[in-house]
Structures are given as structure tokens and as C-alpha cells.
């Protein structure tokens, strides 16, 4: 993986940094939990919310990452 993608700063005060936890692996399939604002809660209001997330895996020795997950949160704020 290119070093330009590795973050080294202290992100404790940033509420938009995702925390990616692998909960386990069964039959070669990983259960992944992504949390935005694990250290500092994300506001998550109608005017300030997360609309989508994209999850990538960068295999060792490969030139490009591979998209392994995508989800949308389409109904947040729909009534406002």
C-alpha cells in the first residue's frame, strides 16, 4: 500500500473519521463494523448526516483497492 494513504495524525478530535472493526471471520467471510465518530459522537442531524459509506480493501502487493461494501442511508432527514 502506498504510504500516502496511511494517516499518521492524531484524529481524536475529528468526528468524521471512521473506525473499522473486524468482528470475526467465518468460512472466509469477514463481519465488519464501521463507526463514524467512535471517539467523539457524530452530530447526525437532519442538516448534518451521513448519506452513504463505501468500504475498500487494499490487498497487499496490489496496485489498486477493491470495493467490498457500499451502503446508503436514504431516509435520514426525508421528513424535514
mmCIF file of the N, C-alpha and C atoms, coordinates in Angstrom:
data_MODEL
# 
_entry.id   MODEL 
# 
loop_
_atom_site.group_PDB 
_atom_site.id 
_atom_site.type_symbol 
_atom_site.label_atom_id 
_atom_site.label_alt_id 
_atom_site.label_comp_id 
_atom_site.label_asym_id 
_atom_site.label_entity_id 
_atom_site.label_seq_id 
_atom_site.pdbx_PDB_ins_code 
_atom_site.Cartn_x 
_atom_site.Cartn_y 
_atom_site.Cartn_z 
_atom_site.occupancy 
_atom_site.B_iso_or_equiv 
_atom_site.pdbx_formal_charge 
_atom_site.auth_seq_id 
_atom_site.auth_comp_id 
_atom_site.auth_asym_id 
_atom_site.auth_atom_id 
_atom_site.pdbx_PDB_model_num 
ATOM 1   N N  . UNK A 1 1  ? 0.853   -1.179  0.000  1.00 0.00 ? 1  UNK A N  1 
ATOM 2   C CA . UNK A 1 1  ? 0.000   0.000   0.000  1.00 0.00 ? 1  UNK A CA 1 
ATOM 3   C C  . UNK A 1 1  ? 0.890   1.229   0.000  1.00 0.00 ? 1  UNK A C  1 
ATOM 4   N N  . UNK A 1 2  ? 0.484   2.204   -0.740 1.00 0.00 ? 2  UNK A N  1 
ATOM 5   C CA . UNK A 1 2  ? 1.236   3.453   -0.814 1.00 0.00 ? 2  UNK A CA 1 
ATOM 6   C C  . UNK A 1 2  ? 1.168   4.187   0.520  1.00 0.00 ? 2  UNK A C  1 
ATOM 7   N N  . UNK A 1 3  ? 2.305   4.716   0.982  1.00 0.00 ? 3  UNK A N  1 
ATOM 8   C CA . UNK A 1 3  ? 2.334   5.429   2.260  1.00 0.00 ? 3  UNK A CA 1 
ATOM 9   C C  . UNK A 1 3  ? 1.485   6.685   2.240  1.00 0.00 ? 3  UNK A C  1 
ATOM 10  N N  . UNK A 1 4  ? 1.170   7.214   1.064  1.00 0.00 ? 4  UNK A N  1 
ATOM 11  C CA . UNK A 1 4  ? 0.358   8.428   1.016  1.00 0.00 ? 4  UNK A CA 1 
ATOM 12  C C  . UNK A 1 4  ? -1.057  8.192   1.539  1.00 0.00 ? 4  UNK A C  1 
ATOM 13  N N  . UNK A 1 5  ? -1.485  6.940   1.637  1.00 0.00 ? 5  UNK A N  1 
ATOM 14  C CA . UNK A 1 5  ? -2.830  6.634   2.119  1.00 0.00 ? 5  UNK A CA 1 
ATOM 15  C C  . UNK A 1 5  ? -2.861  6.346   3.612  1.00 0.00 ? 5  UNK A C  1 
ATOM 16  N N  . UNK A 1 6  ? -1.713  6.227   4.242  1.00 0.00 ? 6  UNK A N  1 
ATOM 17  C CA . UNK A 1 6  ? -1.665  5.915   5.670  1.00 0.00 ? 6  UNK A CA 1 
ATOM 18  C C  . UNK A 1 6  ? -1.709  7.211   6.474  1.00 0.00 ? 6  UNK A C  1 
ATOM 19  N N  . UNK A 1 7  ? -2.724  7.357   7.317  1.00 0.00 ? 7  UNK A N  1 
ATOM 20  C CA . UNK A 1 7  ? -2.884  8.548   8.142  1.00 0.00 ? 7  UNK A CA 1 
ATOM 21  C C  . UNK A 1 7  ? -2.072  8.382   9.423  1.00 0.00 ? 7  UNK A C  1 
ATOM 22  N N  . UNK A 1 8  ? -1.310  9.405   9.775  1.00 0.00 ? 8  UNK A N  1 
ATOM 23  C CA . UNK A 1 8  ? -0.486  9.322   10.981 1.00 0.00 ? 8  UNK A CA 1 
ATOM 24  C C  . UNK A 1 8  ? -0.808  10.403  12.003 1.00 0.00 ? 8  UNK A C  1 
ATOM 25  N N  . UNK A 1 9  ? -1.702  11.324  11.680 1.00 0.00 ? 9  UNK A N  1 
ATOM 26  C CA . UNK A 1 9  ? -2.031  12.422  12.593 1.00 0.00 ? 9  UNK A CA 1 
ATOM 27  C C  . UNK A 1 9  ? -2.916  11.925  13.736 1.00 0.00 ? 9  UNK A C  1 
ATOM 28  N N  . UNK A 1 10 ? -3.069  12.754  14.753 1.00 0.00 ? 10 UNK A N  1 
ATOM 29  C CA . UNK A 1 10 ? -3.953  12.446  15.871 1.00 0.00 ? 10 UNK A CA 1 
ATOM 30  C C  . UNK A 1 10 ? -5.370  12.856  15.480 1.00 0.00 ? 10 UNK A C  1 
ATOM 31  N N  . UNK A 1 11 ? -6.253  11.893  15.325 1.00 0.00 ? 11 UNK A N  1 
ATOM 32  C CA . UNK A 1 11 ? -7.617  12.157  14.842 1.00 0.00 ? 11 UNK A CA 1 
ATOM 33  C C  . UNK A 1 11 ? -8.645  12.123  15.967 1.00 0.00 ? 11 UNK A C  1 
ATOM 34  N N  . UNK A 1 12 ? -8.222  12.180  17.216 1.00 0.00 ? 12 UNK A N  1 
ATOM 35  C CA . UNK A 1 12 ? -9.153  12.068  18.343 1.00 0.00 ? 12 UNK A CA 1 
ATOM 36  C C  . UNK A 1 12 ? -10.216 13.158  18.372 1.00 0.00 ? 12 UNK A C  1 
ATOM 37  N N  . UNK A 1 13 ? -9.919  14.355  17.856 1.00 0.00 ? 13 UNK A N  1 
ATOM 38  C CA . UNK A 1 13 ? -10.891 15.447  17.907 1.00 0.00 ? 13 UNK A CA 1 
ATOM 39  C C  . UNK A 1 13 ? -11.737 15.537  16.642 1.00 0.00 ? 13 UNK A C  1 
ATOM 40  N N  . UNK A 1 14 ? -11.524 14.656  15.697 1.00 0.00 ? 14 UNK A N  1 
ATOM 41  C CA . UNK A 1 14 ? -12.263 14.687  14.432 1.00 0.00 ? 14 UNK A CA 1 
ATOM 42  C C  . UNK A 1 14 ? -13.446 13.728  14.513 1.00 0.00 ? 14 UNK A C  1 
ATOM 43  N N  . UNK A 1 15 ? -14.651 14.223  14.224 1.00 0.00 ? 15 UNK A N  1 
ATOM 44  C CA . UNK A 1 15 ? -15.836 13.382  14.343 1.00 0.00 ? 15 UNK A CA 1 
ATOM 45  C C  . UNK A 1 15 ? -16.249 12.693  13.046 1.00 0.00 ? 15 UNK A C  1 
ATOM 46  N N  . UNK A 1 16 ? -15.468 12.816  11.993 1.00 0.00 ? 16 UNK A N  1 
ATOM 47  C CA . UNK A 1 16 ? -15.814 12.186  10.723 1.00 0.00 ? 16 UNK A CA 1 
ATOM 48  C C  . UNK A 1 16 ? -14.869 11.047  10.346 1.00 0.00 ? 16 UNK A C  1 
ATOM 49  N N  . UNK A 1 17 ? -13.983 10.671  11.236 1.00 0.00 ? 17 UNK A N  1 
ATOM 50  C CA . UNK A 1 17 ? -13.030 9.608   10.940 1.00 0.00 ? 17 UNK A CA 1 
ATOM 51  C C  . UNK A 1 17 ? -13.678 8.258   11.244 1.00 0.00 ? 17 UNK A C  1 
ATOM 52  N N  . UNK A 1 18 ? -13.730 7.366   10.261 1.00 0.00 ? 18 UNK A N  1 
ATOM 53  C CA . UNK A 1 18 ? -14.344 6.062   10.516 1.00 0.00 ? 18 UNK A CA 1 
ATOM 54  C C  . UNK A 1 18 ? -13.427 5.141   11.311 1.00 0.00 ? 18 UNK A C  1 
ATOM 55  N N  . UNK A 1 19 ? -14.032 4.381   12.206 1.00 0.00 ? 19 UNK A N  1 
ATOM 56  C CA . UNK A 1 19 ? -13.332 3.312   12.916 1.00 0.00 ? 19 UNK A CA 1 
ATOM 57  C C  . UNK A 1 19 ? -13.826 2.010   12.304 1.00 0.00 ? 19 UNK A C  1 
ATOM 58  N N  . UNK A 1 20 ? -12.910 1.192   11.834 1.00 0.00 ? 20 UNK A N  1 
ATOM 59  C CA . UNK A 1 20 ? -13.276 -0.055  11.169 1.00 0.00 ? 20 UNK A CA 1 
ATOM 60  C C  . UNK A 1 20 ? -12.838 -1.213  12.054 1.00 0.00 ? 20 UNK A C  1 
ATOM 61  N N  . UNK A 1 21 ? -13.819 -2.006  12.498 1.00 0.00 ? 21 UNK A N  1 
ATOM 62  C CA . UNK A 1 21 ? -13.548 -3.152  13.367 1.00 0.00 ? 21 UNK A CA 1 
ATOM 63  C C  . UNK A 1 21 ? -13.971 -4.428  12.656 1.00 0.00 ? 21 UNK A C  1 
ATOM 64  N N  . UNK A 1 22 ? -13.092 -5.418  12.637 1.00 0.00 ? 22 UNK A N  1 
ATOM 65  C CA . UNK A 1 22 ? -13.445 -6.731  12.103 1.00 0.00 ? 22 UNK A CA 1 
ATOM 66  C C  . UNK A 1 22 ? -13.930 -7.563  13.281 1.00 0.00 ? 22 UNK A C  1 
ATOM 67  N N  . UNK A 1 23 ? -15.214 -7.909  13.254 1.00 0.00 ? 23 UNK A N  1 
ATOM 68  C CA . UNK A 1 23 ? -15.840 -8.609  14.368 1.00 0.00 ? 23 UNK A CA 1 
ATOM 69  C C  . UNK A 1 23 ? -15.519 -10.097 14.376 1.00 0.00 ? 23 UNK A C  1 
ATOM 70  N N  . UNK A 1 24 ? -15.173 -10.641 13.227 1.00 0.00 ? 24 UNK A N  1 
ATOM 71  C CA . UNK A 1 24 ? -14.844 -12.058 13.141 1.00 0.00 ? 24 UNK A CA 1 
ATOM 72  C C  . UNK A 1 24 ? -14.830 -12.505 11.694 1.00 0.00 ? 24 UNK A C  1 
ATOM 73  N N  . UNK A 1 25 ? -14.333 -13.720 11.484 1.00 0.00 ? 25 UNK A N  1 
ATOM 74  C CA . UNK A 1 25 ? -14.284 -14.304 10.148 1.00 0.00 ? 25 UNK A CA 1 
ATOM 75  C C  . UNK A 1 25 ? -14.826 -15.723 10.244 1.00 0.00 ? 25 UNK A C  1 
ATOM 76  N N  . UNK A 1 26 ? -15.780 -16.044 9.363  1.00 0.00 ? 26 UNK A N  1 
ATOM 77  C CA . UNK A 1 26 ? -16.341 -17.388 9.331  1.00 0.00 ? 26 UNK A CA 1 
ATOM 78  C C  . UNK A 1 26 ? -16.435 -17.829 7.885  1.00 0.00 ? 26 UNK A C  1 
ATOM 79  N N  . UNK A 1 27 ? -15.874 -18.970 7.584  1.00 0.00 ? 27 UNK A N  1 
ATOM 80  C CA . UNK A 1 27 ? -15.873 -19.514 6.220  1.00 0.00 ? 27 UNK A CA 1 
ATOM 81  C C  . UNK A 1 27 ? -15.317 -18.518 5.215  1.00 0.00 ? 27 UNK A C  1 
ATOM 82  N N  . UNK A 1 28 ? -14.298 -17.772 5.620  1.00 0.00 ? 28 UNK A N  1 
ATOM 83  C CA . UNK A 1 28 ? -13.644 -16.828 4.717  1.00 0.00 ? 28 UNK A CA 1 
ATOM 84  C C  . UNK A 1 28 ? -14.362 -15.505 4.539  1.00 0.00 ? 28 UNK A C  1 
ATOM 85  N N  . UNK A 1 29 ? -15.453 -15.300 5.277  1.00 0.00 ? 29 UNK A N  1 
ATOM 86  C CA . UNK A 1 29 ? -16.221 -14.050 5.176  1.00 0.00 ? 29 UNK A CA 1 
ATOM 87  C C  . UNK A 1 29 ? -16.034 -13.257 6.467  1.00 0.00 ? 29 UNK A C  1 
ATOM 88  N N  . UNK A 1 30 ? -15.630 -12.007 6.330  1.00 0.00 ? 30 UNK A N  1 
ATOM 89  C CA . UNK A 1 30 ? -15.407 -11.153 7.498  1.00 0.00 ? 30 UNK A CA 1 
ATOM 90  C C  . UNK A 1 30 ? -16.655 -10.341 7.813  1.00 0.00 ? 30 UNK A C  1 
ATOM 91  N N  . UNK A 1 31 ? -16.948 -10.204 9.097  1.00 0.00 ? 31 UNK A N  1 
ATOM 92  C CA . UNK A 1 31 ? -18.014 -9.321  9.556  1.00 0.00 ? 31 UNK A CA 1 
ATOM 93  C C  . UNK A 1 31 ? -17.331 -8.029  9.989  1.00 0.00 ? 31 UNK A C  1 
ATOM 94  N N  . UNK A 1 32 ? -17.689 -6.934  9.318  1.00 0.00 ? 32 UNK A N  1 
ATOM 95  C CA . UNK A 1 32 ? -17.027 -5.652  9.530  1.00 0.00 ? 32 UNK A CA 1 
ATOM 96  C C  . UNK A 1 32 ? -18.033 -4.646  10.075 1.00 0.00 ? 32 UNK A C  1 
ATOM 97  N N  . UNK A 1 33 ? -17.623 -3.898  11.101 1.00 0.00 ? 33 UNK A N  1 
ATOM 98  C CA . UNK A 1 33 ? -18.456 -2.823  11.643 1.00 0.00 ? 33 UNK A CA 1 
ATOM 99  C C  . UNK A 1 33 ? -17.712 -1.509  11.443 1.00 0.00 ? 33 UNK A C  1 
ATOM 100 N N  . UNK A 1 34 ? -18.379 -0.549  10.786 1.00 0.00 ? 34 UNK A N  1 
ATOM 101 C CA . UNK A 1 34 ? -17.804 0.773   10.560 1.00 0.00 ? 34 UNK A CA 1 
ATOM 102 C C  . UNK A 1 34 ? -18.574 1.768   11.418 1.00 0.00 ? 34 UNK A C  1 
ATOM 103 N N  . UNK A 1 35 ? -17.842 2.527   12.232 1.00 0.00 ? 35 UNK A N  1 
ATOM 104 C CA . UNK A 1 35 ? -18.444 3.532   13.098 1.00 0.00 ? 35 UNK A CA 1 
ATOM 105 C C  . UNK A 1 35 ? -17.831 4.884   12.774 1.00 0.00 ? 35 UNK A C  1 
ATOM 106 N N  . UNK A 1 36 ? -18.676 5.870   12.554 1.00 0.00 ? 36 UNK A N  1 
ATOM 107 C CA . UNK A 1 36 ? -18.183 7.232   12.340 1.00 0.00 ? 36 UNK A CA 1 
ATOM 108 C C  . UNK A 1 36 ? -18.413 7.991   13.637 1.00 0.00 ? 36 UNK A C  1 
ATOM 109 N N  . UNK A 1 37 ? -17.341 8.543   14.177 1.00 0.00 ? 37 UNK A N  1 
ATOM 110 C CA . UNK A 1 37 ? -17.451 9.267   15.436 1.00 0.00 ? 37 UNK A CA 1 
ATOM 111 C C  . UNK A 1 37 ? -17.387 8.362   16.639 1.00 0.00 ? 37 UNK A C  1 
ATOM 112 N N  . UNK A 1 38 ? -16.491 7.413   16.633 1.00 0.00 ? 38 UNK A N  1 
ATOM 113 C CA . UNK A 1 38 ? -16.372 6.490   17.763 1.00 0.00 ? 38 UNK A CA 1 
ATOM 114 C C  . UNK A 1 38 ? -15.853 7.200   19.014 1.00 0.00 ? 38 UNK A C  1 
ATOM 115 N N  . UNK A 1 39 ? -14.866 8.062   18.857 1.00 0.00 ? 39 UNK A N  1 
ATOM 116 C CA . UNK A 1 39 ? -14.300 8.802   19.992 1.00 0.00 ? 39 UNK A CA 1 
ATOM 117 C C  . UNK A 1 39 ? -15.152 10.021  20.349 1.00 0.00 ? 39 UNK A C  1 
ATOM 118 N N  . UNK A 1 40 ? -15.615 10.750  19.339 1.00 0.00 ? 40 UNK A N  1 
ATOM 119 C CA . UNK A 1 40 ? -16.479 11.921  19.518 1.00 0.00 ? 40 UNK A CA 1 
ATOM 120 C C  . UNK A 1 40 ? -17.724 11.674  18.680 1.00 0.00 ? 40 UNK A C  1 
ATOM 121 N N  . UNK A 1 41 ? -18.878 11.695  19.300 1.00 0.00 ? 41 UNK A N  1 
ATOM 122 C CA . UNK A 1 41 ? -20.117 11.376  18.592 1.00 0.00 ? 41 UNK A CA 1 
ATOM 123 C C  . UNK A 1 41 ? -20.350 12.306  17.406 1.00 0.00 ? 41 UNK A C  1 
ATOM 124 N N  . UNK A 1 42 ? -20.750 11.711  16.296 1.00 0.00 ? 42 UNK A N  1 
ATOM 125 C CA . UNK A 1 42 ? -21.099 12.489  15.108 1.00 0.00 ? 42 UNK A CA 1 
ATOM 126 C C  . UNK A 1 42 ? -22.462 13.132  15.368 1.00 0.00 ? 42 UNK A C  1 
ATOM 127 N N  . UNK A 1 43 ? -22.679 14.396  14.955 1.00 0.00 ? 43 UNK A N  1 
ATOM 128 C CA . UNK A 1 43 ? -23.940 15.084  15.244 1.00 0.00 ? 43 UNK A CA 1 
ATOM 129 C C  . UNK A 1 43 ? -25.177 14.354  14.713 1.00 0.00 ? 43 UNK A C  1 
ATOM 130 N N  . UNK A 1 44 ? -25.117 13.838  13.491 1.00 0.00 ? 44 UNK A N  1 
ATOM 131 C CA . UNK A 1 44 ? -26.200 13.075  12.879 1.00 0.00 ? 44 UNK A CA 1 
ATOM 132 C C  . UNK A 1 44 ? -27.562 13.755  13.006 1.00 0.00 ? 44 UNK A C  1 
ATOM 133 N N  . UNK A 1 45 ? -27.648 14.964  12.493 1.00 0.00 ? 45 UNK A N  1 
ATOM 134 C CA . UNK A 1 45 ? -28.902 15.709  12.469 1.00 0.00 ? 45 UNK A CA 1 
ATOM 135 C C  . UNK A 1 45 ? -29.437 15.740  11.042 1.00 0.00 ? 45 UNK A C  1 
ATOM 136 N N  . UNK A 1 46 ? -30.624 16.285  10.856 1.00 0.00 ? 46 UNK A N  1 
ATOM 137 C CA . UNK A 1 46 ? -31.206 16.392  9.521  1.00 0.00 ? 46 UNK A CA 1 
ATOM 138 C C  . UNK A 1 46 ? -30.302 17.192  8.597  1.00 0.00 ? 46 UNK A C  1 
ATOM 139 N N  . UNK A 1 47 ? -29.686 18.236  9.108  1.00 0.00 ? 47 UNK A N  1 
ATOM 140 C CA . UNK A 1 47 ? -28.823 19.079  8.277  1.00 0.00 ? 47 UNK A CA 1 
ATOM 141 C C  . UNK A 1 47 ? -27.378 18.591  8.201  1.00 0.00 ? 47 UNK A C  1 
ATOM 142 N N  . UNK A 1 48 ? -26.997 17.662  9.056  1.00 0.00 ? 48 UNK A N  1 
ATOM 143 C CA . UNK A 1 48 ? -25.607 17.194  9.087  1.00 0.00 ? 48 UNK A CA 1 
ATOM 144 C C  . UNK A 1 48 ? -25.619 15.690  9.362  1.00 0.00 ? 48 UNK A C  1 
ATOM 145 N N  . UNK A 1 49 ? -25.718 14.916  8.301  1.00 0.00 ? 49 UNK A N  1 
ATOM 146 C CA . UNK A 1 49 ? -25.781 13.469  8.463  1.00 0.00 ? 49 UNK A CA 1 
ATOM 147 C C  . UNK A 1 49 ? -24.949 12.774  7.389  1.00 0.00 ? 49 UNK A C  1 
ATOM 148 N N  . UNK A 1 50 ? -24.760 11.493  7.571  1.00 0.00 ? 50 UNK A N  1 
ATOM 149 C CA . UNK A 1 50 ? -24.013 10.679  6.614  1.00 0.00 ? 50 UNK A CA 1 
ATOM 150 C C  . UNK A 1 50 ? -25.020 10.045  5.668  1.00 0.00 ? 50 UNK A C  1 
ATOM 151 N N  . UNK A 1 51 ? -24.845 10.279  4.389  1.00 0.00 ? 51 UNK A N  1 
ATOM 152 C CA . UNK A 1 51 ? -25.773 9.780   3.369  1.00 0.00 ? 51 UNK A CA 1 
ATOM 153 C C  . UNK A 1 51 ? -25.346 8.415   2.828  1.00 0.00 ? 51 UNK A C  1 
ATOM 154 N N  . UNK A 1 52 ? -24.046 8.160   2.791  1.00 0.00 ? 52 UNK A N  1 
ATOM 155 C CA . UNK A 1 52 ? -23.559 6.885   2.265  1.00 0.00 ? 52 UNK A CA 1 
ATOM 156 C C  . UNK A 1 52 ? -22.180 6.557   2.826  1.00 0.00 ? 52 UNK A C  1 
ATOM 157 N N  . UNK A 1 53 ? -21.799 5.292   2.715  1.00 0.00 ? 53 UNK A N  1 
ATOM 158 C CA . UNK A 1 53 ? -20.462 4.821   3.081  1.00 0.00 ? 53 UNK A CA 1 
ATOM 159 C C  . UNK A 1 53 ? -19.990 3.846   2.017  1.00 0.00 ? 53 UNK A C  1 
ATOM 160 N N  . UNK A 1 54 ? -18.703 3.885   1.748  1.00 0.00 ? 54 UNK A N  1 
ATOM 161 C CA . UNK A 1 54 ? -18.050 2.988   0.803  1.00 0.00 ? 54 UNK A CA 1 
ATOM 162 C C  . UNK A 1 54 ? -16.886 2.341   1.538  1.00 0.00 ? 54 UNK A C  1 
ATOM 163 N N  . UNK A 1 55 ? -16.741 1.028   1.445  1.00 0.00 ? 55 UNK A N  1 
ATOM 164 C CA . UNK A 1 55 ? -15.667 0.322   2.133  1.00 0.00 ? 55 UNK A CA 1 
ATOM 165 C C  . UNK A 1 55 ? -14.765 -0.350  1.103  1.00 0.00 ? 55 UNK A C  1 
ATOM 166 N N  . UNK A 1 56 ? -13.464 -0.098  1.223  1.00 0.00 ? 56 UNK A N  1 
ATOM 167 C CA . UNK A 1 56 ? -12.487 -0.656  0.290  1.00 0.00 ? 56 UNK A CA 1 
ATOM 168 C C  . UNK A 1 56 ? -11.474 -1.508  1.035  1.00 0.00 ? 56 UNK A C  1 
ATOM 169 N N  . UNK A 1 57 ? -10.940 -2.490  0.328  1.00 0.00 ? 57 UNK A N  1 
ATOM 170 C CA . UNK A 1 57 ? -9.855  -3.336  0.823  1.00 0.00 ? 57 UNK A CA 1 
ATOM 171 C C  . UNK A 1 57 ? -8.702  -3.221  -0.163 1.00 0.00 ? 57 UNK A C  1 
ATOM 172 N N  . UNK A 1 58 ? -7.498  -3.038  0.363  1.00 0.00 ? 58 UNK A N  1 
ATOM 173 C CA . UNK A 1 58 ? -6.329  -2.913  -0.496 1.00 0.00 ? 58 UNK A CA 1 
ATOM 174 C C  . UNK A 1 58 ? -5.454  -4.146  -0.270 1.00 0.00 ? 58 UNK A C  1 
ATOM 175 N N  . UNK A 1 59 ? -5.575  -5.148  -1.144 1.00 0.00 ? 59 UNK A N  1 
ATOM 176 C CA . UNK A 1 59 ? -4.774  -6.363  -0.979 1.00 0.00 ? 59 UNK A CA 1 
ATOM 177 C C  . UNK A 1 59 ? -3.277  -6.059  -1.042 1.00 0.00 ? 59 UNK A C  1 
ATOM 178 N N  . UNK A 1 60 ? -2.531  -6.699  -0.183 1.00 0.00 ? 60 UNK A N  1 
ATOM 179 C CA . UNK A 1 60 ? -1.084  -6.492  -0.141 1.00 0.00 ? 60 UNK A CA 1 
ATOM 180 C C  . UNK A 1 60 ? -0.467  -6.833  -1.496 1.00 0.00 ? 60 UNK A C  1 
ATOM 181 N N  . UNK A 1 61 ? 0.364   -5.934  -1.975 1.00 0.00 ? 61 UNK A N  1 
ATOM 182 C CA . UNK A 1 61 ? 1.047   -6.142  -3.242 1.00 0.00 ? 61 UNK A CA 1 
ATOM 183 C C  . UNK A 1 61 ? 0.259   -5.721  -4.467 1.00 0.00 ? 61 UNK A C  1 
ATOM 184 N N  . UNK A 1 62 ? -0.995  -5.333  -4.283 1.00 0.00 ? 62 UNK A N  1 
ATOM 185 C CA . UNK A 1 62 ? -1.821  -4.909  -5.415 1.00 0.00 ? 62 UNK A CA 1 
ATOM 186 C C  . UNK A 1 62 ? -1.683  -3.414  -5.641 1.00 0.00 ? 62 UNK A C  1 
ATOM 187 N N  . UNK A 1 63 ? -1.952  -2.995  -6.866 1.00 0.00 ? 63 UNK A N  1 
ATOM 188 C CA . UNK A 1 63 ? -1.809  -1.586  -7.229 1.00 0.00 ? 63 UNK A CA 1 
ATOM 189 C C  . UNK A 1 63 ? -3.026  -0.755  -6.815 1.00 0.00 ? 63 UNK A C  1 
ATOM 190 N N  . UNK A 1 64 ? -4.209  -1.384  -6.818 1.00 0.00 ? 64 UNK A N  1 
ATOM 191 C CA . UNK A 1 64 ? -5.438  -0.645  -6.548 1.00 0.00 ? 64 UNK A CA 1 
ATOM 192 C C  . UNK A 1 64 ? -6.275  -1.333  -5.467 1.00 0.00 ? 64 UNK A C  1 
ATOM 193 N N  . UNK A 1 65 ? -7.076  -0.555  -4.745 1.00 0.00 ? 65 UNK A N  1 
ATOM 194 C CA . UNK A 1 65 ? -8.003  -1.146  -3.771 1.00 0.00 ? 65 UNK A CA 1 
ATOM 195 C C  . UNK A 1 65 ? -9.221  -1.734  -4.478 1.00 0.00 ? 65 UNK A C  1 
ATOM 196 N N  . UNK A 1 66 ? -9.960  -2.560  -3.740 1.00 0.00 ? 66 UNK A N  1 
ATOM 197 C CA . UNK A 1 66 ? -11.161 -3.212  -4.252 1.00 0.00 ? 66 UNK A CA 1 
ATOM 198 C C  . UNK A 1 66 ? -12.334 -2.789  -3.378 1.00 0.00 ? 66 UNK A C  1 
ATOM 199 N N  . UNK A 1 67 ? -13.431 -2.365  -3.994 1.00 0.00 ? 67 UNK A N  1 
ATOM 200 C CA . UNK A 1 67 ? -14.632 -2.024  -3.222 1.00 0.00 ? 67 UNK A CA 1 
ATOM 201 C C  . UNK A 1 67 ? -15.255 -3.314  -2.703 1.00 0.00 ? 67 UNK A C  1 
ATOM 202 N N  . UNK A 1 68 ? -15.475 -3.385  -1.391 1.00 0.00 ? 68 UNK A N  1 
ATOM 203 C CA . UNK A 1 68 ? -16.070 -4.590  -0.809 1.00 0.00 ? 68 UNK A CA 1 
ATOM 204 C C  . UNK A 1 68 ? -17.404 -4.316  -0.122 1.00 0.00 ? 68 UNK A C  1 
ATOM 205 N N  . UNK A 1 69 ? -17.768 -3.051  0.004  1.00 0.00 ? 69 UNK A N  1 
ATOM 206 C CA . UNK A 1 69 ? -19.043 -2.738  0.631  1.00 0.00 ? 69 UNK A CA 1 
ATOM 207 C C  . UNK A 1 69 ? -19.493 -1.329  0.312  1.00 0.00 ? 69 UNK A C  1 
ATOM 208 N N  . UNK A 1 70 ? -20.805 -1.159  0.210  1.00 0.00 ? 70 UNK A N  1 
ATOM 209 C CA . UNK A 1 70 ? -21.393 0.157   -0.041 1.00 0.00 ? 70 UNK A CA 1 
ATOM 210 C C  . UNK A 1 70 ? -22.776 0.154   0.582  1.00 0.00 ? 70 UNK A C  1 
ATOM 211 N N  . UNK A 1 71 ? -23.109 1.204   1.293  1.00 0.00 ? 71 UNK A N  1 
ATOM 212 C CA . UNK A 1 71 ? -24.464 1.309   1.829  1.00 0.00 ? 71 UNK A CA 1 
ATOM 213 C C  . UNK A 1 71 ? -24.908 2.765   1.803  1.00 0.00 ? 71 UNK A C  1 
ATOM 214 N N  . UNK A 1 72 ? -26.214 2.940   1.696  1.00 0.00 ? 72 UNK A N  1 
ATOM 215 C CA . UNK A 1 72 ? -26.788 4.285   1.709  1.00 0.00 ? 72 UNK A CA 1 
ATOM 216 C C  . UNK A 1 72 ? -27.762 4.389   2.878  1.00 0.00 ? 72 UNK A C  1 
ATOM 217 N N  . UNK A 1 73 ? -27.932 5.596   3.344  1.00 0.00 ? 73 UNK A N  1 
ATOM 218 C CA . UNK A 1 73 ? -28.879 5.899   4.412  1.00 0.00 ? 73 UNK A CA 1 
ATOM 219 C C  . UNK A 1 73 ? -29.871 6.895   3.825  1.00 0.00 ? 73 UNK A C  1 
ATOM 220 N N  . UNK A 1 74 ? -30.744 6.400   2.969  1.00 0.00 ? 74 UNK A N  1 
ATOM 221 C CA . UNK A 1 74 ? -31.601 7.238   2.136  1.00 0.00 ? 74 UNK A CA 1 
ATOM 222 C C  . UNK A 1 74 ? -32.706 7.976   2.880  1.00 0.00 ? 74 UNK A C  1 
ATOM 223 N N  . UNK A 1 75 ? -33.147 7.482   3.996  1.00 0.00 ? 75 UNK A N  1 
ATOM 224 C CA . UNK A 1 75 ? -34.326 8.066   4.637  1.00 0.00 ? 75 UNK A CA 1 
ATOM 225 C C  . UNK A 1 75 ? -34.020 9.045   5.752  1.00 0.00 ? 75 UNK A C  1 
ATOM 226 N N  . UNK A 1 76 ? -32.754 9.250   6.053  1.00 0.00 ? 76 UNK A N  1 
ATOM 227 C CA . UNK A 1 76 ? -32.412 10.188  7.120  1.00 0.00 ? 76 UNK A CA 1 
ATOM 228 C C  . UNK A 1 76 ? -32.737 11.614  6.675  1.00 0.00 ? 76 UNK A C  1 
ATOM 229 N N  . UNK A 1 77 ? -33.599 12.284  7.410  1.00 0.00 ? 77 UNK A N  1 
ATOM 230 C CA . UNK A 1 77 ? -33.938 13.663  7.090  1.00 0.00 ? 77 UNK A CA 1 
ATOM 231 C C  . UNK A 1 77 ? -34.989 13.816  6.008  1.00 0.00 ? 77 UNK A C  1 
ATOM 232 N N  . UNK A 1 78 ? -35.591 12.713  5.570  1.00 0.00 ? 78 UNK A N  1 
ATOM 233 C CA . UNK A 1 78 ? -36.574 12.777  4.488  1.00 0.00 ? 78 UNK A CA 1 
ATOM 234 C C  . UNK A 1 78 ? -37.814 13.589  4.870  1.00 0.00 ? 78 UNK A C  1 
ATOM 235 N N  . UNK A 1 79 ? -38.147 13.655  6.157  1.00 0.00 ? 79 UNK A N  1 
ATOM 236 C CA . UNK A 1 79 ? -39.365 14.348  6.563  1.00 0.00 ? 79 UNK A CA 1 
ATOM 237 C C  . UNK A 1 79 ? -39.153 15.833  6.789  1.00 0.00 ? 79 UNK A C  1 
ATOM 238 N N  . UNK A 1 80 ? -37.917 16.281  6.779  1.00 0.00 ? 80 UNK A N  1 
ATOM 239 C CA . UNK A 1 80 ? -37.631 17.693  7.058  1.00 0.00 ? 80 UNK A CA 1 
ATOM 240 C C  . UNK A 1 80 ? -37.944 18.570  5.864  1.00 0.00 ? 80 UNK A C  1 
# 
